[in-house]
Amino acid sequence: MDKNLGVHHLQHSALFQIENGKTINLWLFILLCSFINWGLEFLKWQQLVKPIKTITYATAGMQTLGAHAASLFTPNRIGDYGAKALYFPKSLRTRIMTLNAIGNISLMLITCILGGFGLLALLKMYPSISLLHTNYSIVYAIIICICLGIYSILKYKASVYRYFKKLKVFISSISKATLVTTIGISLLRYAVFSFQFYFILICLKTEISYLQAMMLISSMYLLASVIPSLFIFDVVLKGGIAVYLFSILNIPESVVLSTVTLMWFCNTVLPSVIGYYAILKFKPITFLSE
């Protein structure tokens, strides 16, 4: 009995001991997915600000990573808006924050649409399960967020109305080509990091089809995106949701948590380290000249 447990432990502790000595190649491919993911975000930011100010791809990358690092300890990284604005003159900051919002909303839109389809497919394929059966905390968090949103709109309806009116005018001034490009790049980003999640699962010897995985992955990102969280708790939140969802297919908790942790490290921690270097080496004050 103890011998079998020891073998089982070794199988799960040696995460990437894949046959034919392909361990390094697998790690490189996982990192490549992260580089592509963030590279697309750099391109999206470069294209978004192009109508206002032309910046190089390298500058867009520096600004994106610097803002990412500066916003980690704010709920849902809301500090990213102000951080990116600091790289531009005061006269442009309001429009820069709005453009940043458009870029973030485009990814959220993709997450909600694909996550909605994934959730519906999950419920249809497994009608006997209830996502609300054990995850009462998720339900409560969603209800609280909705209530707070409604309360804010009702309390500050005049300000909200004026803001959205100005936002509508500003968005209408942006070319359709820019908006389509932004949504397209966001869709590509989603495809890359969701495939990366699936690829890690396969590396951990998980028997799951791509469609099954996408159904669960899209549902996970949807549920995680509606709950405010800080950088330090992001991996815990996603891990808890992922463990519950993937348990539907009897996927071991250790495999799911390993996948979520590796995704978190590659797409959040590693870029933030580079972002802090960008902040130290390229300070926002150098971009404040009118």
Secondary structure, 3 states (H helix, E strand, C coil): CHHHHHHHHHHHHCCCCCHHHCHHHHHHHHHHHHHHHHHHHHHHHHHHHCCCCCCCHHHHHHHHHHHHHHCCCCHHHCHHHHHHHCCCCHHHHHHHHHHHHHHHHHHHHHHHHHHHHHHHHHHHHCCCCCCCCCCHHHHHHHHHHHHHHHHHHHHCHHHHHHHHHHHHHHHHHCCHHHHHHHHHHHHHHHHHHHHHHHHHHHHCCCCCCHHHHHHHHHHHHHHHHCCCCCHHHHHHHHHHHHHHHHHHHCCCHHHHHHHHHHHHHHHHHHHHHHHHHHHHHCCHHHHCCC
